[in-house]
Amino acid sequence: MEPTIGAQELALLQDIEAHAPATVGDVFARYGRANALARTTVLTMMERLRAKGYLTRVADGHLFRYDVSRPVAQARRDTIAAFVDRTLGGSVAPLCAFMAERGSLSAEERATLEALLRTLDDEGEERP
């Protein structure tokens, strides 16, 4: 299973993706201060993301410049897949039931889901 990341790591990865390459100081000044995180916390999170394969770093003099090695979209997919596997026993049915019971899908979200279902239906058809 792919390594997963938490919500704050995902937000940090998104910031780095938008401003890469970036040093720890860059990320702290922009993301860390805005989220009341210490510089050491930002460094720790960046190193965890690097260990999980989401970031790379390259030496630039006395600094390291970090860049995204796996995009935020992939990180989201990894996190959702882990949630479905771990929490929902591999089935998306409970999530769909929750969304239906909650009843708060926008028209755009509903259209997106319907398009995804059509894509799944098309992929399930036998090919000549």
C-alpha positions in Angstrom: 0.0 0.0 0.0 1.2 3.5 -0.8 2.2 5.7 2.1 -0.6 8.0 3.1 -0.4 11.6 4.3 -2.6 13.6 6.6 -4.6 16.7 5.9 -1.9 19.1 7.0 0.8 17.3 5.0 -1.5 17.4 2.0 -2.0 21.2 2.4 1.8 21.6 2.8 2.4 19.5 -0.3 -0.1 21.6 -2.2 1.8 24.8 -1.2 5.1 23.4 -2.3 3.7 22.2 -5.6 2.4 25.7 -6.3 5.8 27.3 -5.4 8.4 24.7 -6.2 11.3 24.5 -5.9 11.2 25.8 -2.4 13.5 25.9 0.7 12.3 25.2 4.2 12.6 28.9 4.8 10.4 29.7 1.8 7.7 27.3 3.0 7.9 28.4 6.6 7.5 32.1 5.6 4.6 31.4 3.4 2.8 28.3 4.8 4.2 27.9 8.3 3.5 31.3 9.6 0.0 31.4 8.1 -0.8 28.2 9.9 1.0 29.0 13.2 3.7 26.3 12.7 7.2 26.4 14.0 10.0 26.3 11.4 11.1 23.0 12.9 7.6 21.6 12.4 7.6 22.6 8.8 11.0 21.0 8.3 9.8 17.8 10.0 6.7 17.7 7.8 8.8 18.2 4.7 11.2 15.5 5.6 8.3 13.1 6.3 6.9 13.9 2.9 10.3 13.2 1.4 10.6 9.9 3.2 7.1 8.9 1.9 8.2 9.7 -1.6 6.2 12.9 -2.2 9.1 15.3 -2.2 12.7 15.3 -3.5 15.4 17.7 -2.4 18.5 19.0 -4.1 21.4 20.7 -2.4 21.9 24.4 -3.4 24.9 25.6 -1.5 24.0 25.4 2.2 20.3 25.0 1.5 18.1 22.3 0.2 15.5 23.0 -2.5 12.4 20.7 -2.3 10.3 19.8 -5.2 7.2 17.6 -5.6 8.0 14.1 -6.9 4.4 12.9 -6.7 1.7 15.5 -7.4 -1.0 16.5 -5.0 -3.6 14.7 -7.1 -1.7 11.5 -6.6 -1.4 12.1 -2.9 -5.2 12.6 -2.7 -5.8 9.3 -4.6 -3.4 7.5 -2.3 -5.2 8.9 0.8 -8.6 8.0 -0.5 -7.5 4.5 -1.5 -6.1 3.9 2.0 -9.3 5.2 3.6 -11.4 3.0 1.5 -9.2 -0.1 2.2 -8.6 0.5 5.9 -11.9 2.1 7.0 -14.5 0.8 4.6 -13.1 -2.6 4.0 -12.3 -1.9 0.3 -15.9 -0.9 -0.6 -17.0 2.5 -1.7 -20.6 1.6 -1.0 -20.6 3.0 2.6 -19.2 6.3 1.3 -21.8 6.5 -1.4 -24.6 5.7 1.1 -23.2 8.5 3.4 -23.3 11.0 0.6 -26.8 10.0 -0.4 -28.0 10.2 3.3 -26.3 13.6 3.8 -28.0 14.9 0.6 -25.7 17.9 0.3 -24.3 17.3 -3.2 -24.2 20.3 -5.4 -25.5 20.0 -9.0 -21.9 20.2 -10.2 -20.8 17.4 -7.8 -23.7 15.2 -8.9 -22.9 15.8 -12.6 -19.3 14.8 -11.9 -20.3 11.6 -10.1 -22.7 10.7 -12.8 -20.0 11.2 -15.5 -17.6 9.0 -13.5 -20.3 6.3 -13.2 -20.8 6.5 -17.0 -17.0 6.1 -17.5 -17.1 3.0 -15.2 -20.0 1.6 -17.2 -18.2 2.2 -20.5 -15.1 0.5 -19.2 -17.1 -2.5 -18.0 -18.6 -3.1 -21.5 -17.0 -5.9 -23.5 -14.7 -4.7 -26.2 -14.7 -6.3 -29.7 
